[in-house]
Amino acid sequence: MKITTDLETLRRKSTEVGIGSISRLNFTLVKQLKNTLKRYGGLGISAIQLGISQRVFIFKNNRNELITCYNPIIKEMYDEFIFPNEGCLSLPKVQVNTKRYKYCEVEYYDEHKQLRRMLLQELEAVEFQHECDHLNGMLIIDRQVKQQPRVNKNKVGRNDPCPCGSGKKYKKCCLRKAEAERFNI
């Protein structure tokens, strides 16, 4: 199947999966998710990315195994940080810095209808957060953190008092020394 890039579709909130539907979905939807992820690459994919509003996704764990998650919930998140250059299969060529958490306590039903609880960390935690966002109609661009430009607070203008404490203007005092050093005069 083709991955949707339609923002209207991607912004839809997904509906819960009935536990009795899991066996059927393993052979239909989850199979499509796995085939699509294999075809396009990436670390995970949610049903909404195929245009299907069901609360299910798959993601790769640290051992490169595919984990299927039905009705996933993030219970707790710890240690907020900025995750650099996060990408998404539904937003090709877009990479943004996002606000994420290093640790997540999560809960979901697996493909055997078993309730799983675990603590995910680092990349696995980011993947889980990313896919849960999809199920809630959120995209990486909604989590984007704009970096503040760095301002050099020690920058001194030519007409500012010289930082050496001489009482002279910078252009009459140390600027000449700095220029002399820079040009080996």
Buried (B, 14 or more C-beta within 10 A) or exposed (E): BEBBEEEEBBBBEBEEBEEEBBEEBBEEBBEBBBEBBEEBEBBBBBBBBBBBEBBBBBBBBEEEEBBBBBBBEBEEBEEEEEBEEBBBBBBEEEEBBBEBBBBBBBBBBBBEEEEBEBEBBBBBBBBBBBBBBBBEBBBBEEBEEEEEEEEEEEEBEEEEBBEEEEEEBBBEBBBEEEEEEEEEE
